[in-house]
Amino acid sequence: MVEQKTVQALSYAKIPKFKFRISDSGLITAFLLTILLWGTHFIWLSRDTRPPVWDMALHQTYALDYLDAGNAGSSQPWERSGNYPPFVHLVIATVFWLFHPGPHIAALANIPASLILFWAVYELAKDLAGSAAGKWSAILVALTPYLIWISRETILDYWLSAWYAAALVVLRRTRGFQSHPWSLALGAILAAGLLTKWFFAGIIFIPLLYVFIDGRTWKYPARCVHFFDSMIIAALVAAPWYVPNIPGLLRYFGQNAEFGAREGEPPVLTFQSFIYYLRLLEGYQLFGFLFVILLIAGFFCWKERLIRDWKFLVLSIFGVWIVMTLLRTKDPRFTMPLLAPLAIVPGAWIHSWKQTRLNTALKGGLLAVLCLQAYAANFGIRSLPERIVLLKGYQGSTRWDWNLYLQNYFGIFGKPVRENWRQDEILRKIAAHSTERSVKPSLALIPDLPWFNEGNFNLYARMKRLPVRMHHLQSASRGIDSFQGHNYVLMTERDQGMSWTTVNSTALNQIVVDNPNIFQLVEMYVLPNGDCARLYYIPGGNE
């Protein structure tokens, strides 16, 4: 027992005191990787003209609510980001204010998150396995295909991953809450994480509990004070948003469980639910090659004791996995926070290789394969198949396979494409047409396509300051009265989009085409997918 406490004390002694140095190798590594990543993104964004898809467009619209409060749906600051905490929306709003509102401009809000993420994974790996392991871990995070895709998308989970990794670093540096300054810093990061996404409370709970118990914090009054200082800072900063939103959040979480069932996700506590994120880790986040490296690295790290505090690392990964697994709604982006701590395992293993010519060549070959894989996933390689499926996986509304690699993610993430989905033309047409008829334009949108949906139509209307209100119709139960309250309808002839949100689209389309005396064709638009969008006017529909 004495020996165990001595080892623990020595482990804590190695944790640096509260100070930052500009010349720190972690910051240098993070800056270099951020420059490389965003240099690549600038090339990608310059070649792509598509609007943001579903949630990405929604979060940019919320950012506009903070930037232009006068036109926001609510005058209360805590309501302007709907059911989501406001941190990322405020960062996007700041980017809009510094430059100008625009779908691709919004992506710049993730640059600080990249810097924090690379720094944090370096520091955490350095603490657990050494500085060389830190560099390799940061490089592996930079070359993780799914993280590259998501880093240029305006969703909350990328910033959540950065704050989670940073929280793990600072949590270690509290030395079991011995350090008051680091405990205060932890409180600030916990607050930032909570204001990024509510999931943060769940995923940080297990590593936080481990450090509290491992350091026997309750036995030392000073440590208890430091711990509660952390919690108080987090609570005080996050409470102004959470407290008034508690009723709405309770309803939202209940609806989310229903969404998971509608999407056909496996019930909680079933075999398919337990392996769900393992399949997504291999097939959609790391791909086969990096996944195999992770498995081999895990074996050697355990066998050779390459990681100093295995319990902390394992529980940091397990904490994310168990919380997400116990939710009915599932998505690859929900487990993004575990990718950074996972990268430490292969980073520590590669660091342990002896300095030989063969191992140097193997490291170079590993980097070459990962760079090729990253290039294929982001810019495409025509000579290679779009994807190679190793084994067919679970089928819900979407089929999740075990893949060797992907060159795109369901046709949404992948190579840049220059396409015009006609939002600007359609909205301007509605605005002009409604002005001629002296009506307030309200559009009923029937399809729910990635680049043609309620979210990005609302975003473009806000950015262009066009007074058009949008609503995605999902029910045809009232027949022609399903369109009540709208004086414009937009439909597509073939593809309707997500199956679970468009089950009634065919019936709604049929109502429109069967009643030409009520639905007057205004314009037809050819979309990039070859489909045709039809805009109809409903005289007296919004009266």
C-alpha positions in Angstrom: 0.0 0.0 0.0 2.9 2.4 0.9 4.6 1.5 -2.4 1.4 2.2 -4.3 1.0 5.6 -2.8 4.7 6.4 -3.5 4.3 5.5 -7.2 1.1 7.6 -7.3 3.0 10.6 -5.7 5.8 10.2 -8.2 3.3 10.1 -11.0 1.7 13.3 -9.8 5.1 14.9 -9.3 5.8 14.5 -13.0 2.8 16.6 -13.9 3.9 20.2 -14.7 3.0 23.1 -12.6 0.5 25.7 -13.8 2.3 27.6 -16.6 2.3 27.9 -20.3 5.3 28.5 -22.5 5.0 30.0 -26.0 7.9 27.9 -27.2 6.4 24.7 -25.8 6.7 21.8 -28.4 3.0 21.0 -27.9 2.0 24.5 -29.1 4.5 24.3 -32.0 3.1 20.9 -33.0 -0.5 22.2 -32.7 0.3 25.3 -34.8 2.0 23.3 -37.6 -0.8 20.7 -37.8 -3.5 23.4 -37.7 -1.7 25.3 -40.6 -1.5 22.1 -42.6 -5.1 21.1 -42.0 -6.6 24.4 -42.7 -4.3 25.0 -45.7 -5.9 21.9 -47.1 -9.3 23.1 -46.1 -8.8 26.5 -47.9 -8.1 24.6 -51.1 -11.2 22.4 -50.6 -13.5 25.2 -49.7 -12.3 27.2 -52.8 -13.5 24.4 -55.0 -16.9 23.7 -53.4 -20.0 25.8 -53.8 -22.7 23.6 -52.2 -24.8 24.9 -49.3 -24.4 23.4 -45.8 -26.4 20.3 -45.0 -29.1 19.9 -42.3 -27.6 20.6 -38.8 -24.7 22.6 -40.2 -27.1 25.1 -41.8 -29.2 25.2 -38.6 -26.2 26.1 -36.4 -25.2 28.9 -38.8 -28.8 30.2 -38.6 -28.6 30.3 -34.8 -25.3 32.2 -35.2 -27.2 34.8 -37.2 -29.7 35.0 -34.4 -26.9 36.2 -32.1 -25.3 38.4 -34.7 -28.6 40.1 -35.7 -30.7 39.9 -32.6 -33.3 42.2 -34.0 -34.3 39.6 -36.6 -34.0 36.6 -34.3 -37.0 34.5 -33.5 -36.7 35.3 -29.8 -35.5 38.4 -28.0 -34.1 36.2 -25.1 -30.4 35.4 -25.5 -30.8 31.9 -24.0 -33.4 31.0 -26.6 -31.6 32.1 -29.7 -29.8 28.7 -30.2 -32.9 26.6 -29.7 -32.1 23.4 -27.7 -28.4 23.8 -28.1 -25.9 25.6 -25.9 -24.6 28.8 -27.5 -20.8 28.6 -27.4 -20.2 27.4 -31.0 -22.9 29.7 -32.4 -21.3 32.7 -30.7 -17.9 31.7 -32.2 -19.5 31.5 -35.7 -21.3 34.8 -35.1 -17.9 36.3 -34.3 -16.5 35.0 -37.5 -19.4 36.4 -39.4 -18.9 39.8 -37.7 -15.1 39.8 -38.5 -15.6 38.9 -42.2 -19.2 38.5 -43.5 -21.9 35.9 -43.2 -21.4 33.0 -45.6 -21.6 29.1 -45.4 -17.9 28.6 -46.0 -16.8 31.6 -43.9 -18.6 29.9 -41.0 -16.2 27.0 -41.2 -13.4 29.3 -40.0 -14.9 29.1 -36.5 -13.3 25.6 -36.2 -9.7 26.8 -36.5 -9.3 27.5 -32.8 -10.9 24.1 -32.1 -8.2 22.4 -34.3 -5.5 24.2 -32.4 -6.9 23.2 -29.0 -7.5 19.6 -30.1 -3.9 19.1 -31.5 -2.4 20.8 -28.4 -4.4 18.7 -26.0 -3.8 15.4 -27.6 -0.1 16.1 -27.7 0.0 17.1 -24.0 -2.1 14.2 -22.9 0.0 11.7 -24.9 3.2 13.3 -23.6 2.0 13.0 -20.0 1.0 9.3 -20.5 3.7 8.1 -22.9 6.4 10.7 -23.7 6.9 13.7 -26.0 7.5 11.6 -29.1 4.2 9.8 -28.5 2.6 13.2 -28.2 3.8 14.2 -31.7 2.7 10.9 -33.2 -0.7 11.0 -31.5 -1.3 14.6 -32.8 -0.3 13.5 -36.3 -2.7 10.5 -36.2 -5.5 12.8 -35.0 -4.8 15.2 -37.9 -4.9 12.2 -40.4 -8.1 10.6 -39.0 -10.5 10.7 -42.0 -13.7 11.5 -40.1 -12.1 14.3 -38.0 -10.8 15.9 -41.2 -14.3 15.8 -42.7 -16.0 17.2 -39.6 -13.4 19.9 -38.9 -14.7 22.0 -41.8 -18.4 21.5 -40.9 -20.3 23.7 -38.5 -21.5 21.2 -36.0 -21.0 21.2 -32.3 -19.1 17.9 -31.9 -15.8 19.1 -33.3 -15.5 21.8 -30.6 -16.8 19.2 -28.1 -13.9 16.9 -29.0 -11.4 19.8 -28.5 -12.8 20.7 -25.1 -13.0 17.1 -24.0 -9.3 16.5 -24.8 -8.3 19.8 -23.1 -10.4 18.8 -20.0 -8.5 15.5 -19.8 -5.1 17.3 -19.9 -6.1 19.9 -17.3 -7.8 17.2 -15.1 -4.5 15.3 -15.0 -2.6 18.5 -14.2 -4.7 19.2 -11.1 -2.8 16.3 -9.5 -5.9 14.9 -7.9 -7.1 18.5 -7.2 -3.8 19.4 -5.4 -3.2 22.3 -7.7 -5.6 25.2 -7.1 -4.7 27.1 -10.3 -5.2 24.0 -12.5 -8.5 23.3 -10.7 -9.7 26.8 -11.6 -8.6 26.2 -15.2 -10.5 23.0 -15.2 -13.6 24.8 -14.1 -13.3 27.2 -17.0 -12.9 24.3 -19.5 -15.8 22.4 -18.0 -17.9 25.5 -18.5 -16.8 25.8 -22.1 -17.6 22.2 -22.7 -21.1 22.4 -21.1 -21.8 25.5 -23.2 -20.8 23.6 -26.3 -23.1 20.5 -26.0 -25.0 18.9 -23.1 -23.2 15.6 -23.9 -20.1 17.0 -22.2 -21.5 16.4 -18.7 -21.9 12.7 -19.5 -18.6 12.1 -21.2 -16.4 13.9 -18.6 -18.1 12.3 -15.6 -16.2 9.0 -15.5 -12.6 10.4 -15.9 -13.6 13.2 -13.4 -14.8 10.6 -10.9 -11.7 8.4 -11.4 -9.3 11.3 -10.6 -11.5 12.3 -7.6 -11.3 8.7 -6.2 -7.8 7.9 -7.2 -6.5 11.0 -5.5 -8.7 10.3 -2.4 -9.8 13.9 -2.7 -12.3 13.7 0.1 -9.6 13.0 2.7 -7.9 16.4 2.1 -9.9 19.6 2.9 -7.8 21.7 0.6 -8.4 19.3 -2.4 -12.1 19.3 -1.7 -12.1 23.1 -1.8 -10.2 23.0 -5.1 -12.7 20.4 -6.5 -15.7 22.4 -5.5 -14.1 25.6 -6.9 -14.0 23.8 -10.3 -17.6 22.7 -10.1 -18.8 26.1 -8.9 -17.0 27.9 -11.8 -18.5 25.5 -14.3 -22.0 25.8 -12.8 -22.0 29.6 -12.5 -20.8 30.1 -16.1 -23.1 27.4 -17.6 -26.2 28.1 -15.5 -27.5 31.3 -17.2 -28.2 29.1 -20.3 -29.1 25.8 -18.7 -31.5 27.0 -16.0 -34.1 28.7 -18.2 -33.8 25.9 -20.8 -34.4 23.0 -18.5 -38.1 22.5 -19.5 -37.3 22.6 -23.2 -34.3 20.3 -22.8 -36.4 17.6 -21.0 -38.9 17.7 -23.9 -36.0 17.6 -26.4 -34.3 14.6 -24.9 -37.6 12.7 -25.0 -38.1 13.6 -28.6 -34.6 12.5 -29.4 -35.3 9.0 -28.1 -38.3 8.9 -30.4 -36.1 10.1 -33.3 -33.7 7.2 -32.7 -36.6 4.7 -32.9 -37.9 6.4 -36.1 -34.5 6.1 -37.7 -34.4 2.4 -36.9 -31.5 2.5 -34.5 -31.1 -0.6 -32.4 -32.8 -0.6 -28.9 -30.5 0.2 -26.0 -28.9 -2.9 -24.2 -29.0 -5.0 -27.3 -26.0 -6.6 -29.0 -26.3 -4.4 -32.0 -26.3 -1.3 -29.7 -23.2 -2.4 -27.9 -21.2 -3.0 -31.1 -22.7 0.0 -32.9 -19.9 2.5 -32.3 -17.2 -0.2 -32.7 -18.5 -0.7 -36.3 -18.7 3.1 -36.9 -15.2 3.5 -35.5 -13.8 1.0 -38.0 -16.0 1.7 -41.0 -16.6 5.5 -40.9 -14.1 7.2 -38.5 -10.7 5.5 -38.8 -11.2 3.1 -41.7 -9.7 -0.4 -41.8 -6.0 0.3 -42.0 -5.9 2.7 -39.0 -8.3 0.5 -37.1 -5.9 -2.5 -37.4 -3.0 -0.3 -36.3 -5.1 0.6 -33.2 -5.8 -3.0 -32.4 -2.1 -4.0 -32.8 -1.0 -1.0 -30.8 -3.4 -1.8 -28.0 -1.9 -5.2 -27.6 1.7 -4.0 -27.5 0.9 -1.1 -25.2 -0.7 -3.4 -22.7 2.0 -6.1 -23.0 4.9 -3.7 -22.7 3.3 -1.2 -20.3 3.9 1.7 -22.7 1.2 4.0 -21.1 1.8 5.2 -17.6 -1.8 5.5 -16.4 -3.8 2.9 -18.4 -6.8 3.3 -16.1 -7.2 7.0 -16.8 -6.9 6.6 -20.6 -9.2 3.6 -20.8 -11.9 5.2 -18.6 -11.6 8.4 -20.7 -12.4 6.4 -23.8 -15.0 4.2 -22.0 -16.8 7.2 -20.6 -17.6 8.5 -24.1 -18.6 5.0 -25.5 -20.9 4.0 -22.6 -22.8 7.3 -22.6 -23.4 7.3 -26.3 -24.2 3.6 -26.4 -26.9 4.1 -23.8 -28.7 6.7 -26.0 -31.2 5.4 -28.5 -30.2 8.1 -31.1 -26.8 7.3 -32.6 -24.5 8.9 -35.1 -20.7 8.7 -35.8 -20.2 12.3 -34.8 -21.5 11.6 -31.2 -18.3 9.5 -30.4 -15.9 12.0 -32.0 -14.5 12.9 -28.5 -13.0 9.5 -28.0 -10.9 9.7 -31.2 -8.3 11.9 -29.6 -7.6 9.7 -26.5 -7.7 6.6 -28.8 -4.9 8.1 -30.9 -2.6 8.0 -27.9 -2.5 4.2 -28.1 -0.9 3.9 -31.6 1.1 7.0 -30.9 2.7 5.4 -27.8 3.3 2.2 -29.8 5.0 3.9 -32.7 7.1 5.9 -30.3 8.4 2.7 -28.8 9.8 1.4 -32.1 13.6 1.1 -32.0 15.6 3.5 -34.1 16.5 1.3 -37.1 16.4 1.9 -40.8 13.5 -0.6 -41.2 11.4 1.1 -38.5 12.1 4.5 -40.1 10.9 3.1 -43.4 7.8 1.7 -41.7 7.0 5.0 -40.1 7.4 6.7 -43.5 5.2 4.1 -45.2 2.6 4.5 -42.5 2.4 8.2 -43.0 2.3 7.8 -46.8 -0.7 5.4 -46.5 -2.6 7.7 -44.1 -1.9 10.7 -46.2 -3.1 8.9 -49.3 -6.2 7.8 -47.5 -6.9 11.3 -46.3 -6.4 12.7 -49.8 -8.8 10.1 -51.2 -11.5 10.9 -48.6 -11.3 14.6 -49.2 -10.4 15.1 -52.9 -11.1 11.6 -54.4 -9.0 9.3 -56.5 -10.8 8.2 -59.6 -8.7 5.1 -60.2 -9.9 3.7 -56.9 -13.4 2.4 -56.0 -15.6 4.9 -54.1 -15.6 2.4 -51.2 -14.7 -1.1 -50.3 -17.1 -2.9 -48.0 -15.6 -5.6 -45.9 -18.8 -6.8 -44.3 -22.4 -5.5 -44.5 -23.6 -4.1 -41.2 -26.7 -3.0 -39.3 -29.6 -1.8 -41.3 -31.8 1.0 -39.9 -32.9 4.0 -42.0 -29.2 3.8 -43.2 -27.0 0.7 -43.5 -23.8 0.9 -41.4 -21.1 -1.3 -42.9 -17.6 -2.5 -41.9 -15.5 -0.7 -44.6 -11.9 -0.9 -45.7 -12.1 2.8 -46.7 -14.5 5.4 -48.0 -14.0 8.2 -50.5 -17.2 9.9 -49.3 -19.6 9.7 -46.5 -23.0 8.9 -48.0 -22.3 11.4 -50.7 -22.3 14.2 -48.2 -18.7 14.5 -47.1 -16.0 13.9 -49.7 -14.5 15.7 -52.6 -15.4 19.3 -53.3 -18.1 19.9 -55.9 -19.2 23.0 -57.7 -23.0 22.8 -57.7 -25.8 25.4 -57.5 -28.8 24.1 -55.6 -30.8 27.2 -56.6 -31.8 28.4 -53.1 -30.9 32.0 -53.9 -33.0 32.0 -57.2 -36.0 30.3 -55.6 -36.0 32.6 -52.6 -35.7 35.8 -54.7 -38.5 34.5 -56.9 -40.8 34.0 -53.9 -39.9 37.4 -52.5 -40.7 39.2 -55.8 -43.8 37.1 -56.5 -45.2 37.7 -53.0 -44.5 41.4 -53.2 -46.5 41.6 -56.5 -49.5 39.9 -54.7 -49.0 41.7 -51.4 -48.8 38.5 -49.4 -46.4 37.4 -46.7 -44.4 34.6 -48.2 -44.6 31.2 -46.3 -43.0 28.2 -48.1 -44.0 24.6 -47.5 -41.0 22.5 -48.5 -41.8 18.8 -49.2 -38.3 17.2 -49.8 -35.6 16.9 -47.2 -32.4 16.5 -49.3 -28.9 17.2 -47.9 -28.5 20.4 -49.9 -32.1 21.2 -50.4 -33.9 21.4 -47.1 -35.6 23.6 -44.6 -32.4 24.4 -42.8 -30.4 25.7 -45.7 -33.4 27.5 -47.2 -33.9 29.3 -43.8 -30.1 30.1 -43.7 -30.0 31.6 -47.2 -33.2 33.6 -46.5 -31.6 35.1 -43.3 -28.3 35.8 -45.1 -30.0 37.5 -48.0 -32.4 39.3 -45.7 -35.4 37.9 -47.6 -38.6 37.7 -45.6 -39.5 34.2 -46.5 -40.7 31.7 -43.8 -40.0 28.0 -44.5 -41.5 24.8 -43.1 -40.8 21.2 -44.0 -44.1 19.3 -44.3 -43.9 15.7 -43.0 -47.6 14.8 -42.7 -50.3 14.4 -45.3 -53.0 13.2 -42.9 -55.2 16.3 -43.4 -55.2 16.1 -47.2 -55.1 19.4 -48.9 -55.5 21.1 -45.5 -51.9 19.9 -44.8 -50.8 23.0 -46.7 -52.9 25.4 -44.6 -50.9 28.5 -43.5 -48.6 28.4 -46.6 -48.9 30.3 -49.8 -46.0 28.6 -51.7 -45.1 25.0 -52.1 -41.7 23.5 -53.3 -41.6 19.9 -54.4 -39.1 17.6 -56.2 -40.2 15.0 -58.7 -37.9 12.1 -57.7 -35.6 11.9 -54.7 -37.2 13.1 -51.5 -34.3 12.7 -49.1 -34.1 11.0 -45.7 -36.7 8.2 -45.7 -37.8 8.7 -42.0 -38.5 12.4 -42.5 -40.2 12.1 -46.0 -42.5 9.1 -45.6 -45.4 11.2 -46.7 -43.7 13.2 -49.5 -45.2 11.1 -52.3 -48.7 11.7 -50.9 -48.0 15.4 -50.5 -46.7 15.6 -54.1 -49.7 13.8 -55.4 -52.0 16.3 -53.6 -50.2 19.2 -55.4 -50.3 17.7 -58.9 -53.9 16.5 -58.5 -55.2 20.1 -57.8 -53.9 22.4 -60.5 -56.8 24.8 -59.8 -55.4 25.4 -56.3 -51.6 25.0 -56.8 -50.5 27.3 -59.5 -47.1 26.5 -61.1 -44.7 29.5 -60.8 -41.3 28.2 -61.9 -39.4 25.0 -62.5 -35.7 24.6 -61.5 -33.3 21.9 -62.6 -31.2 20.7 -59.7 -27.6 19.4 -59.8 -28.8 15.8 -59.2 -30.8 15.9 -62.4 -34.2 16.2 -60.6 -36.6 19.0 -61.2 -37.9 21.3 -58.4 -41.4 22.9 -58.9 -42.4 26.0 -57.2 -46.2 26.5 -56.7 -48.3 29.4 -55.5 -51.5 28.9 -53.4 -53.8 31.9 -53.7 -55.2 32.7 -50.3 -53.1 30.0 -48.7 -51.7 32.1 -46.0 -54.9 34.0 -45.1 
